[in-house]
Amino acid sequence: MQPPTVLVIDYGAQYAQLIARRVREAQVYSEIVPGDTPVAEIVARKPAALILSGGPSSVYEPGAPSVDPELFRTGIPVLGLCYGFQAMARALGGEVAPDGTREYGRTELTLCGESVLHDGLPDRHPVWMSHGDSVVRAPEGFTVTASSERAAVAAFEDPVRRLAGVQYHPEVGHSPHGQEVLRRFLHEVAGITPGWTTSSIIDDTIEAVRAQVGEGRAICGLSGGVDSAVAAALVQRAIGDRLTCVFVDHGLLRSGEREQVERDFVAATGAKLHTVDARDRFLDALAGVSDPEEKRKIIGREFIRVFEAATAEVAESAHVGFLVQGTLYPDVVESGGGSGTATIKSHHNVGGLPDDLEFELVEPLRALFKDEVRRVGASSACPRRSCTASRSPGPASASGSSARSRPTGWPRCGPPTRSPARSSPARASTATSGSARWCCWPTSAASVCRATGAPTATPWCCGPSPARTR
């Protein structure tokens, strides 16, 4: 069942995701939608409340985002923040002026008039401002509830229509009473009963997975990171032994990470685990690639192909039709999910999936932020190390380091005789006697091989990687 939802309408805010997270910290579910979302579409989603975000524009700029006045006639409670506060005022007949009253940073807010949002807070307290224009006249029916040294109208409210706005940013830590202001809007102005809790997330997710998978079987790519571990633990609770986890050793792991996953995750969840050694396949595909976006897409493609091959081994007796992924809500937002949103970066499990995918996706964490995932993991059967460790498995390992993309033709595995710039027989002899895995690494600015410490004139050299994988 869909919980009461607050929609954060994003006008290009730096803090849109933070606003959504703060709403959830008040135990209310939230989602982000683009600023150009039509009113009819917003109303069709039946939101419990709306928050208009800040943004970098001036309301007077040509093409600047605007608010349809019809939005305020829908009866939905609305809170405007910063730019959203100004756009709200202008749409409702107030006055916004580019009067040079720019405020940026810590600012003293002075309370005035009766206020639901600020009732009982100190008469003067610090808030975080970031604006050039100012509301100089509140719309009809609104009470001005706060001001600052340079802004005569820093907050207003119309409790009858359940509309309110503040010029400052309550979502940031620099506004010490900001979370309380958001909580009062959600609970007291909008009348939303808190219900978005860790236990409700777990229960609703398990129910949704059971409804989607039915009597089918699923396969989950276990990376060793938080997201896939928690996703697998939840799906395991939902469908039991009809889930098989596949752990891919792609050659981009920390030393001992494969063994840790094989030991800890199985012990904690009882899940079936199938390990695939695909080191050669991934490193060959990434060879010579330096662009992070291209790497993410390559890794997404290769993961899917490995899973398709693993399915033939896992599903000897029955069809596997579902692929479990640890996609998070920020993955969707940052990948440009929704019209009018900017792509911050693509994610291998959102923008890098092939069109001919043979599985139906199961994404139990798609609505969650990372901190929520960790709390869910701590309350489920997820291994403690998997839920608390800061890992960068798979795509992050490769996309963040040029050392993962070796030049074509350089040796990757097995001891090389010597690099073109290295001619020490003793060093080569020592390498030959060992059984360590060897990889190519970029040299430092001082022309010293990172893997061996030997002087070199070439931009690439080879060395043992177990102690140098990150």
C-alpha positions as CSV (number, residue, x, y, z in Angstrom):
1,M,0.0,0.0,0.0
2,Q,1.3,3.4,-1.0
3,P,2.1,5.5,2.1
4,P,1.0,9.2,2.4
5,T,3.5,10.9,0.0
6,V,5.0,14.4,0.0
7,L,6.2,15.5,-3.4
8,V,9.3,17.7,-3.5
9,I,8.9,19.9,-6.6
10,D,12.5,20.5,-7.8
11,Y,13.3,23.8,-9.4
12,G,16.9,23.0,-9.9
13,A,17.8,23.0,-6.2
14,Q,21.1,22.0,-4.9
15,Y,19.4,20.4,-1.9
16,A,16.4,18.7,-3.5
17,Q,17.5,15.2,-2.3
18,L,18.3,16.6,1.2
19,I,14.8,18.1,1.4
20,A,13.3,14.7,0.6
21,R,15.5,13.0,3.2
22,R,14.5,15.5,5.9
23,V,10.9,14.8,5.1
24,R,11.5,11.1,5.6
25,E,13.4,11.8,8.9
26,A,10.0,13.2,10.0
27,Q,8.7,9.7,9.2
28,V,6.8,10.8,6.1
29,Y,7.5,9.3,2.7
30,S,8.7,11.7,0.0
31,E,9.6,11.7,-3.7
32,I,11.1,14.3,-6.0
33,V,9.4,15.5,-9.2
34,P,10.6,18.0,-11.9
35,G,9.5,21.6,-11.6
36,D,7.7,21.4,-14.9
37,T,5.3,18.6,-13.8
38,P,1.8,19.6,-14.8
39,V,-0.7,20.4,-12.0
40,A,-3.1,17.6,-13.3
41,E,-0.3,15.1,-13.0
42,I,0.6,16.2,-9.5
43,V,-3.1,16.0,-8.4
44,A,-3.4,12.5,-10.0
45,R,-0.7,11.2,-7.7
46,K,-2.8,12.3,-4.7
47,P,0.1,13.8,-2.6
48,A,-0.5,14.5,1.1
49,A,1.5,17.7,0.7
50,L,3.9,19.6,-1.6
51,I,7.2,21.3,-1.0
52,L,8.5,23.8,-3.5
53,S,12.3,23.6,-3.6
54,G,14.9,26.3,-3.9
55,G,16.7,27.0,-7.2
56,P,19.4,29.0,-8.8
57,S,17.2,31.2,-10.9
58,S,15.6,34.6,-10.3
59,V,11.8,34.7,-10.7
60,Y,12.3,37.6,-13.2
61,E,14.7,35.7,-15.5
62,P,13.2,34.8,-18.9
63,G,12.4,31.1,-18.9
64,A,12.8,30.8,-15.1
65,P,10.6,28.1,-13.5
66,S,7.2,29.3,-12.4
67,V,4.3,27.9,-10.4
68,D,0.9,27.5,-11.9
69,P,-1.5,29.4,-9.6
70,E,-4.0,26.5,-10.1
71,L,-1.7,24.5,-7.9
72,F,-2.8,26.5,-4.8
73,R,-6.5,25.9,-5.6
74,T,-6.2,22.1,-5.3
75,G,-6.5,22.1,-1.6
76,I,-3.1,20.3,-1.2
77,P,-0.9,21.8,1.6
78,V,2.1,23.6,0.2
79,L,5.4,24.8,1.7
80,G,7.7,27.0,-0.3
81,L,11.4,27.2,0.4
82,C,13.7,29.9,-0.9
83,Y,13.1,30.2,-4.6
84,G,9.9,28.2,-4.1
85,F,8.8,30.8,-1.5
86,Q,9.3,33.6,-4.0
87,A,7.6,31.8,-6.8
88,M,4.7,30.9,-4.5
89,A,4.4,34.6,-3.5
90,R,4.4,35.8,-7.0
91,A,1.9,33.2,-8.3
92,L,-0.5,34.2,-5.5
93,G,-0.4,38.0,-6.1
94,G,2.4,39.0,-3.8
95,E,5.4,41.1,-4.8
96,V,8.9,39.9,-5.3
97,A,11.6,42.5,-6.0
98,P,15.2,42.3,-7.2
99,D,16.0,45.1,-4.6
100,G,19.6,44.2,-4.0
101,T,18.9,42.7,-0.6
102,R,21.1,39.7,-1.1
103,E,21.7,37.4,1.8
104,Y,24.0,34.5,1.8
105,G,25.0,32.4,4.8
106,R,24.1,32.5,8.5
107,T,21.4,35.1,9.1
108,E,19.4,36.1,12.2
109,L,15.7,35.4,11.8
110,T,13.3,37.6,13.8
111,L,9.9,36.1,14.5
112,C,6.7,38.3,14.4
113,G,3.0,37.4,14.4
114,E,1.3,34.1,15.1
115,S,2.9,31.1,13.5
116,V,2.4,27.4,13.4
117,L,5.8,26.7,12.0
118,H,7.8,28.9,14.4
119,D,5.6,28.8,17.6
120,G,7.7,28.4,20.7
121,L,11.0,28.8,18.9
122,P,13.5,31.5,20.1
123,D,12.3,35.0,19.0
124,R,15.7,35.4,17.2
125,H,17.6,32.4,15.9
126,P,20.0,31.7,13.1
127,V,19.0,30.3,9.7
128,W,20.7,29.7,6.4
129,M,19.9,32.2,3.6
130,S,20.8,32.2,-0.1
131,H,18.8,34.7,-2.1
132,G,19.2,37.8,-4.2
133,D,15.5,38.7,-4.8
134,S,13.2,39.3,-1.8
135,V,9.4,39.0,-1.1
136,V,8.5,42.6,-0.3
137,R,4.7,42.1,0.0
138,A,3.0,38.9,1.1
139,P,0.0,37.6,-0.9
140,E,-3.5,38.5,0.3
141,G,-4.6,36.3,3.2
142,F,-1.1,35.5,4.4
143,T,0.4,36.6,7.7
144,V,4.0,37.6,7.8
145,T,5.6,35.5,10.5
146,A,9.3,36.3,10.3
147,S,11.8,38.9,8.9
148,S,15.6,39.3,8.7
149,E,17.9,42.3,8.6
150,R,17.5,42.6,4.8
151,A,14.2,40.8,4.1
152,A,11.0,42.3,5.6
153,V,9.1,39.2,4.6
154,A,11.2,36.1,5.5
155,A,8.2,33.8,6.2
156,F,4.5,33.8,5.8
157,E,1.5,31.5,6.5
158,D,-2.1,31.0,5.5
159,P,-3.3,28.3,7.9
160,V,-6.8,28.3,6.5
161,R,-5.6,27.2,3.1
162,R,-2.7,25.2,4.6
163,L,-0.1,27.2,2.7
164,A,3.2,28.5,4.1
165,G,6.7,29.5,3.0
166,V,10.1,30.5,4.3
167,Q,12.9,32.4,2.6
168,Y,15.6,30.4,4.3
169,H,16.7,26.7,4.0
170,P,15.2,24.7,6.9
171,E,16.7,21.4,5.4
172,V,20.3,22.3,6.1
173,G,22.1,21.8,9.4
174,H,23.0,25.5,9.5
175,S,19.3,26.2,10.3
176,P,19.3,24.5,13.8
177,H,15.5,24.7,14.1
178,G,14.8,23.8,10.5
179,Q,13.9,20.2,11.0
180,E,11.3,21.2,13.6
181,V,9.8,23.7,11.1
182,L,9.6,20.9,8.5
183,R,8.1,18.5,11.0
184,R,5.4,21.1,12.0
185,F,4.4,21.7,8.4
186,L,4.1,18.0,7.8
187,H,2.4,16.9,11.0
188,E,0.5,20.0,12.0
189,V,-0.2,22.1,8.9
190,A,-0.6,19.2,6.5
191,G,-2.0,16.8,9.1
192,I,0.1,13.8,8.0
193,T,0.4,11.0,10.6
194,P,4.0,9.7,10.9
195,G,4.3,6.2,9.5
196,W,7.4,5.9,7.4
197,T,9.5,3.7,9.7
198,T,12.1,1.0,9.3
199,S,9.7,-1.7,10.3
200,S,7.0,-0.4,7.8
201,I,9.6,-0.3,5.0
202,I,10.6,-3.9,5.6
203,D,7.0,-5.2,5.9
204,D,5.8,-3.3,2.8
205,T,8.9,-4.3,0.7
206,I,8.6,-8.0,1.5
207,E,4.9,-7.9,0.7
208,A,5.6,-6.1,-2.6
209,V,8.3,-8.6,-3.6
210,R,6.0,-11.5,-2.9
211,A,3.3,-9.9,-5.0
212,Q,5.7,-9.3,-7.9
213,V,7.6,-12.6,-8.0
214,G,4.7,-14.8,-7.1
215,E,5.8,-18.4,-7.4
216,G,8.7,-17.5,-9.7
217,R,12.4,-17.7,-9.0
218,A,14.9,-14.9,-8.8
219,I,18.6,-14.3,-9.2
220,C,20.5,-11.6,-7.4
221,G,23.9,-10.1,-8.2
222,L,25.7,-9.9,-4.8
223,S,28.5,-7.4,-5.0
224,G,29.6,-7.4,-1.4
225,G,28.4,-3.8,-0.9
226,V,25.5,-2.5,1.2
227,D,22.9,-2.2,-1.4
228,S,22.9,-5.6,-3.0
229,A,23.3,-7.3,0.4
230,V,20.3,-5.6,1.9
231,A,18.3,-6.2,-1.3
232,A,19.1,-9.9,-1.3
233,A,18.3,-10.2,2.5
234,L,14.9,-8.7,1.9
235,V,14.1,-10.9,-1.1
236,Q,15.3,-13.9,0.7
237,R,12.8,-13.2,3.5
238,A,10.1,-12.8,0.9
239,I,10.6,-15.9,-1.3
240,G,13.1,-18.0,0.6
241,D,15.1,-20.6,-1.3
242,R,13.6,-19.5,-4.6
243,L,16.3,-16.8,-4.6
244,T,19.9,-17.6,-5.7
245,C,22.6,-15.0,-5.2
246,V,25.3,-14.8,-7.7
247,F,28.6,-13.3,-6.7
248,V,30.8,-12.1,-9.6
249,D,34.5,-11.9,-9.0
250,H,35.2,-9.2,-11.6
251,G,38.8,-8.6,-10.8
252,L,38.1,-5.2,-9.1
253,L,37.7,-6.4,-5.5
254,R,39.6,-5.8,-2.4
255,S,41.9,-8.5,-1.2
256,G,39.9,-11.2,0.6
257,E,36.5,-9.6,-0.3
258,R,35.3,-12.6,-2.2
259,E,36.0,-15.0,0.7
260,Q,34.3,-12.6,3.2
261,V,31.1,-12.5,1.1
262,E,31.0,-16.2,0.6
263,R,31.4,-16.8,4.4
264,D,29.5,-14.0,6.1
265,F,26.5,-13.5,3.8
266,V,25.6,-17.2,3.6
267,A,25.9,-17.6,7.4
268,A,23.7,-14.6,8.1
269,T,20.9,-15.2,5.6
270,G,21.1,-18.9,4.7
271,A,20.8,-17.8,1.0
272,K,22.1,-20.0,-1.9
273,L,25.2,-18.5,-3.3
274,H,26.7,-19.2,-6.7
275,T,30.2,-17.7,-7.4
276,V,31.3,-16.8,-10.9
277,D,35.0,-16.0,-11.8
278,A,34.7,-13.4,-14.5
279,R,37.9,-11.5,-13.9
280,D,39.2,-11.9,-17.5
281,R,35.9,-10.9,-19.1
282,F,35.5,-7.6,-17.1
283,L,39.2,-6.5,-17.4
284,D,39.3,-7.3,-21.1
285,A,36.1,-5.2,-21.7
286,L,37.5,-2.3,-19.7
287,A,41.0,-2.4,-21.3
288,G,41.9,1.0,-22.7
289,V,38.7,2.7,-21.5
290,S,39.2,5.9,-19.5
291,D,35.8,7.6,-19.6
292,P,33.9,6.9,-16.4
293,E,30.5,7.0,-18.1
294,E,31.6,4.5,-20.6
295,K,33.0,2.3,-17.9
296,R,29.7,2.3,-16.0
297,K,27.8,1.2,-19.1
298,I,30.3,-1.5,-19.9
299,I,30.1,-2.9,-16.4
300,G,26.3,-2.8,-16.4
301,R,26.3,-4.7,-19.7
302,E,28.9,-7.3,-18.6
303,F,27.1,-7.9,-15.3
304,I,23.8,-8.7,-17.1
305,R,25.6,-11.0,-19.6
306,V,27.3,-12.8,-16.7
307,F,24.0,-13.3,-15.0
308,E,22.4,-14.6,-18.1
309,A,25.2,-17.2,-18.4
310,A,25.0,-18.0,-14.7
311,T,21.2,-18.6,-15.0
312,A,21.9,-21.5,-17.2
313,E,24.0,-23.1,-14.4
314,V,21.7,-22.1,-11.6
315,A,18.3,-22.8,-13.2
316,E,18.8,-26.4,-14.2
317,S,15.4,-27.5,-13.0
318,A,13.2,-24.3,-13.3
319,H,13.1,-21.0,-15.1
320,V,14.6,-17.9,-13.4
321,G,12.6,-14.9,-14.6
322,F,13.6,-12.2,-12.1
323,L,16.8,-10.2,-11.5
324,V,17.2,-8.5,-8.1
325,Q,19.1,-5.2,-8.0
326,G,20.1,-2.9,-5.3
327,T,19.0,0.3,-7.1
328,L,18.5,3.2,-4.7
329,Y,16.4,6.3,-5.1
330,P,19.4,8.6,-5.7
331,D,20.5,6.3,-8.5
332,V,17.2,7.1,-10.3
333,V,17.3,10.8,-9.6
334,E,21.0,11.2,-10.6
335,S,20.5,9.2,-13.8
336,G,17.9,11.8,-14.9
337,G,14.8,9.9,-14.0
338,G,11.8,11.9,-15.0
339,S,11.3,14.7,-17.6
340,G,13.1,17.9,-16.9
341,T,15.7,16.4,-14.5
342,A,19.4,16.7,-15.2
343,T,21.6,13.6,-15.4
344,I,24.3,14.0,-12.8
345,K,25.8,10.6,-13.7
346,S,24.4,7.4,-15.1
347,H,24.3,4.4,-12.8
348,H,25.1,0.9,-14.2
349,N,21.8,-0.5,-12.8
350,V,19.7,2.4,-14.3
351,G,21.3,3.7,-17.5
352,G,23.6,0.9,-18.3
353,L,21.2,-2.0,-18.7
354,P,21.0,-3.5,-22.2
355,D,17.7,-3.2,-24.1
356,D,17.4,-7.0,-24.6
357,L,17.3,-7.8,-20.9
358,E,16.0,-11.3,-20.3
359,F,14.8,-10.7,-16.7
360,E,12.1,-8.7,-15.0
361,L,13.8,-6.4,-12.5
362,V,13.0,-6.6,-8.8
363,E,14.3,-3.5,-7.1
364,P,13.3,-3.6,-3.4
365,L,15.4,-0.5,-2.5
366,R,14.4,1.7,-5.4
367,A,12.5,4.1,-3.1
368,L,15.2,4.4,-0.4
369,F,18.1,6.6,0.4
370,K,21.4,5.1,1.6
371,D,20.9,5.9,5.3
372,E,17.5,4.2,5.1
373,V,19.1,1.1,3.4
374,R,21.6,0.8,6.3
375,R,18.8,1.0,8.9
376,V,16.8,-1.6,7.0
377,G,19.9,-3.8,6.8
378,A,20.6,-3.5,10.5
379,S,17.0,-4.6,11.2
380,S,17.0,-7.6,8.8
381,A,19.2,-10.6,8.3
382,C,21.9,-8.7,6.5
383,P,25.5,-9.3,7.8
384,R,26.7,-6.4,10.0
385,R,29.8,-5.9,8.0
386,S,27.9,-5.6,4.7
387,C,25.5,-3.1,6.2
388,T,28.1,-0.8,7.7
389,A,31.1,-1.0,5.5
390,S,31.9,1.7,3.0
391,R,32.6,-0.2,-0.1
392,S,32.9,0.7,-3.7
393,P,32.2,-2.6,-5.5
394,G,32.0,-3.1,-9.2
395,P,31.4,0.2,-11.2
396,A,32.9,2.6,-8.6
397,S,36.1,0.6,-8.4
398,A,36.6,0.9,-12.1
399,S,35.1,4.3,-13.0
400,G,37.1,6.1,-10.3
401,S,40.5,4.9,-11.3
402,S,42.4,4.9,-14.5
403,A,44.5,2.1,-13.1
404,R,41.6,-0.3,-13.8
405,S,41.9,0.3,-17.6
406,R,45.2,-1.2,-18.8
407,P,46.5,-0.3,-22.2
408,T,45.9,-3.0,-24.8
409,G,48.8,-5.4,-25.1
410,W,50.1,-5.0,-21.6
411,P,50.2,-8.2,-19.4
412,R,47.5,-8.5,-16.8
413,C,47.8,-11.8,-15.1
414,G,50.8,-14.0,-14.4
415,P,54.2,-12.6,-13.7
416,P,55.5,-10.5,-16.7
417,T,59.2,-10.7,-17.5
418,R,59.7,-6.9,-17.0
419,S,58.2,-3.6,-18.1
420,P,59.9,-1.8,-21.0
421,A,61.5,0.7,-18.5
422,R,62.4,-1.9,-15.9
423,S,65.4,-4.2,-16.5
424,S,66.3,-5.4,-13.1
425,P,66.9,-9.2,-13.4
426,A,66.6,-9.6,-9.6
427,R,63.2,-7.9,-9.5
428,A,61.9,-9.9,-12.4
429,S,63.3,-13.1,-10.9
430,T,61.5,-12.4,-7.6
431,A,58.3,-11.8,-9.5
432,T,58.6,-15.0,-11.4
433,S,58.9,-17.1,-8.3
434,G,55.7,-15.7,-6.8
435,S,52.1,-16.7,-7.4
436,A,50.6,-13.2,-6.9
437,R,48.2,-11.7,-9.4
438,W,49.8,-9.0,-11.6
439,C,48.2,-5.9,-13.0
440,C,49.2,-2.7,-14.8
441,W,49.3,0.5,-12.9
442,P,49.9,4.1,-13.9
443,T,53.2,5.6,-12.8
444,S,53.3,8.6,-10.4
445,A,54.3,12.1,-11.4
446,A,57.8,11.3,-10.1
447,S,58.1,8.4,-12.7
448,V,58.0,5.8,-10.0
449,C,56.0,2.6,-10.5
450,R,53.2,2.5,-7.9
451,A,53.2,-1.2,-7.8
452,T,56.9,-1.9,-7.3
453,G,58.5,1.4,-6.4
454,A,61.0,1.0,-9.3
455,P,62.1,4.0,-11.4
456,T,60.4,3.9,-14.9
457,A,60.1,6.2,-17.9
458,T,56.9,4.6,-19.2
459,P,53.4,5.7,-18.1
460,W,52.5,2.1,-17.3
461,C,54.2,-0.6,-15.3
462,C,53.3,-4.0,-13.9
463,G,53.3,-5.3,-10.4
464,P,51.5,-7.5,-7.9
465,S,48.1,-6.2,-7.0
466,P,46.8,-7.8,-3.8
467,A,48.1,-5.0,-1.6
468,R,47.5,-2.3,-4.2
469,T,43.9,-2.8,-5.4
470,R,42.7,0.5,-4.0
